[in-house]
Amino acid sequence: MWKSDGEWRTGRFFFVFVVAGSLLLSHGRAATASGNSSGNARQDRTIPLEGTDEAWIVSTRCVPFSCPTGIGPERFSYQVSRGVCAGWEQADSEAFFAGAAADRPVIVFVHGNRAGFCDAVNDGWPVYQRLRCESGGRPFQFVIWSWPADQIRGGPRNDALVKAGRSDVQSFYLAAWLDHLPLQTPVTLIGYSFGARIIGGALHLAQGGTLLGRTSPGQDRRPVRVMLVAAALDCEWLSPGSRNGQALGAVEQMFITRNCCDPVLRLYPRMRRCDSSNALGFASPASSTRLAQSGPVLETVGVESQVGRDHSWHSYFRSYAVRSRLAQYAFLAEGQPVAE
């Protein structure tokens, strides 16, 4: 299905996954038909009509890792699936942006480190399924943002340093891509680990901020909703005047997980020998009171009791704190507060 070095490792998973999805879809349709014939017709809210949502893979693995200058969204790789069992088709940027609209939310999942192409899809697909079940038939576009995060040689510290540098370049790519969406399109960004770092940098750039000595001026657009899960960026970077200090100006609502038991985030200060800053997902935002007064609704939720000593995406995704907020952040009506 996907041409990757990890194809054989994940092939069995996808075969079982697709078969299970087919059975679930068939069961839902049969149940609906049975209800109609008995006079108790109702809409099955867990299985939206085909064509009301799309899953996309937007891959930047085919563009330069180190220099974002002059690289636009048309250079990225695109694949689309229009339904759980529809399979993936090659597409392009024109096809994606043609489907974007002011009444159709765009939800972007940005994976973390040490993830090949198939790993990125495996991490993002359950999120799409969950949103599809909770959408109530509302149309939306779900995007798996696939970036070059495959594990490299040289040890964990070298791997983390290289990916930190790549994630900064990805911030430029994501900012440029978001700038091509209609200004009133509702956008939700979900970032895990280094994916959260990518999102923080992209939002900072979108507000006219500087990163790596460069800017990426964008248009004034509708504020976005953000979920930062096990965030691997410095805990003070979102503070005004800091590295991503302008990011919150682009945000309507932000959710941040905190897990002081996370064994990977615990080692975050060792990544740079000259800096001992804790990770945002380990210690919560620095100056959280100031951030709360800066405009957006800011939620920081401890997940130690739900996730424990783990850093995997699937452990965080299974936590009630994350799963219960997906639909709220993706489909919430404008101006409605997030439920506690």
N, C-alpha and C positions, 0 to 999 in steps of 0.2 A: 504493500500500500504506500509506504514512504521509503524512498531509497536512502538508506542510511547504514552506517556501520553497525548500528544497534538493532537492525531490522529483525534478525533472527531471535534476538533476546526478547523482543516484545511481540513477536508474531502471534504466539499462542494467546497472550493476553487479549489482543484485539479480536482474534477469532471468537473467543468465548464472549467477549464484550458485545460484538455485533450480533451474535446469535441471541444473547440474552435480551438485547434491545429489540430485536425482531419479535421475540415472544411477547415482550411487554406491550409493544405497540399493537400486536394482533389481539391480545387479551383486552386492551382498552377499547378497541373498536368493537369487539364482540360484546363487551359489557354495555357499551352505549347503544348498540343495535337492540340488545335485549330489553333495555330500559324503554326505548321508544315503542317497541311492540307491546309492552305491557301497560302503556298509557302513563308511565312515570318518566317521560322523556326529560333528560337534563343534560347539560354540557359537561363532559369530562374535563375538569379543570387541570388535571395532571398531564394531559397530552394535548398540546395545542395543535391547531390545524397545520398541515404541511404548508410551507411557503411563508408563514408569518415570521419566521426567524431564520437566521443564517449563522453558521459557524465559519470563521475565517482563520487561516494561518497566514500571518504576515511575517515573513522571514527576512532578517537582515544579515544572514550568514553569507550572502553572496556579494556583499559590498565591503569596502575597506574597514578594517578593525580599528584603525588609528587616526584617520583624518576624515572628518565629516564634511569638509568643504566641497560644495558643488554637488552633493549627492542628494537627490530628491526622492520622494516616495515612489516615483515611477520605476526606480532602479531596484526596488525591493521585490521579493518573490511572493506571489499570492496563490492561495488555494482556498476553495470554498466547498462547504457541505451544506446542502439545503434540507436538513432533516437528519435524525439520528442514524438511519440506515441508508442514507443516500450516497455515501462514499465521497471521496474528495476529487475535485476537478481543478485543473489549472485555470487561473484567471489572471487579471491584471489590476493595476490601481484604478484605471478608469471604471472597471466594473464595480469595484468596491465603492468608490465615492459616488457613483451614479445611484446606488441604493441608499445612501445616507440621506436622512430627512430630519426636520425639526421635531417630528412626532415619533421618531424611531430611535430609542436609546442605543448608544454604542458602548459596549462594556469590554474593556481591554484587560487581559491577564498577562502579566509580565513575570516569567519564571525566574528562578534563582540560579545559583552557580552549579557547575558540574552536571549540566543537563545537555544531552545531545538532542537532535531534532525530535526523535521519537519520545524521549523523556519529556520534552516540552509539551508535546501533544497529550501524552499520558497524564501530565499534571493538570492541563487545562480542560480536558474533555469532561471530567466529572463536574467542574464548575458550570460548564455549559448545560449539562444535563440538569443540574440543580436549578439553574435559572429558568430553564425551559419548563420544568414542572411548576414553578412558582410564578410564571409570567401571566397566568390567566388568559393566555391566547394573545397577549399584546406582542406586537412585532418588535424585534430588536436584532442587532448585529453583535455577535460575540467574536472577539478577536483574541487569538493566541499569538502574542508577540514573541517570536522565536529569534533569539540572538546567540552569537557564538560563545557559548558557555561550557563547551566540552572540557573535561578535565585535561590538564596538561602536565608534563613532567616537571620535576624540579622541587617537589615537596609541597605541602599544604600552604605554606606562607607564600611561596613564589606564585602558586596558582591563584591565591586570593589577590595578590598585588596586581597580577596581569588582568584578572577579571574586573578589578576595581577600575583600572584604566579603561578597559573596554566599555564598562557600564557608563562612564562619563561620555564616551562617544555616542553610545546608544541614546543618551539623553537628547542629543542634538537630532538624531534621527526621529525619535518619538515626537519631539516638539514640532519638527517640520511636518510630520505626518498628521498630527492633530490640527495643524494650521490649515490643512486642506478640507477639513470637515465643515459643513454649514455652521455658521456662527451660533445658531440656536439649538443645535443638536445636543441632547442630554448625553453627557459623557461620564462614565464611571471607570476609574483606574484601580486595578487590583495588583499590588506588587508584593512579591515574596522574596525575602532575603535581599540579594543584590538587585532584584527587580524593583524593590522599593527605592533603592538608590537611583535607579534609572528614572523613575517617576518624579522623585524630588528634584532632580536636575532639570528634567523637561519642563516642569511647572515653573521653576525659577527662570528658565530661559524664556518661557512664554510671557512672563511679566517684564521682560526687558533686562533680566539679570545677565551677569557675565559668568562664564564657566570656561576654564582652560584658556582664559584670555580672549575668548570669543563671545559674541552675542548671536542670538537668533531671533530677531524681532518678529513678533507675530501680531495677529489682529486681536482686538478686544472681543472676547467670546464669553458665552454663558459659563459661569463658574462650574467646576467639575466636582464630583464626589470621589473620594479617595479611600481605599483600604490598604494600609501598610501592615503586612503580616511578617513577623520575625524579621523586621527591617534591619538590614546590614548597612547602615549609614550612621555617622556620628550623631549622638543624641542632641547636640546643640546646633546642628546644621540648619534646622528650620527656624531658629531664632532670628529676629530682625538683625541685619548687619552681618550675619554669618554666611556660610558658603551657599546655602540654598535659601537665604533669608527672604527672598521675594516670592517663594513658592506659594505661601498661604494666600497671597493676593488673588490667586487663580482658583481658590478652593471654596466651595460652599459648605461641605461637611467632610470631616476626616476621622477615620477610625484607625487606631494604632494598638496592636497587641503588645503586651509586656510579659516576658517570661524570664525571670532571673535564674531559672533552672536549665535554660537552653545551653547545652554543652558547647555548641559552635559559637554562639554569640558571646559566651563567656570568654572565649579566646580572642575576640575581636581586637582588644587593645594591643595584642602582640603583632598584629599585621604590620603596623608602622612603628619602628623602634623609637622614633622621635616623638611619638604622640601616644598617650595612654587613654584616649577618649573611649567611653563605653558606647556600645551600639544602641541605637534608638529602640530596637526591639527587646533589649535586655534591661534598660534602665529608665525607659520613658523619656519624653522630651525634657530637655533642660529649659528652665524658665517657663514651665507649663502655664503659670498664671498669666504671664505676658502673652503667650500664644493664645490662650482662651479669650483674651481681650482684643485680639487682632482682627476679629471678624467672623471667621468660620466656626461652625459647631465642631468642637474637638472632643473625641471620645478616646480615652486610654483605658484599656481593659486588661487586667491581669488574667493570664490563662495558665498559670503554673499548675493549678489543680486539674486542668483539663488536658494539658499537653505533657507536662512534666519534663523529664530529661530527654528531650527529643528536639530535632531541628527539621525533620522532614516535612515537606509541604502537606502530605496527606494527613499527618497527625494534627497539624494546625487546622486543616480544612475540616476534619471531623469534629473539631471542638464546637460546642454550642455557640460560643461567642462569635465565631466566624460565620458558621452556617446560618445562624438566625438573622444575620445582618445583610446577607447577600442581596436578597430581594428588596430590602429596605433601601439600600444604597443604589440599586440598579433601577428600580421602578417607582420610587417614592414620588408622589405629586409635589410639584414645586411649592416650597414654603412650608411643607409639613414637617414637623420635628421628628427626629429619630426616636423611636420608642426605647425606653431604658430596659 
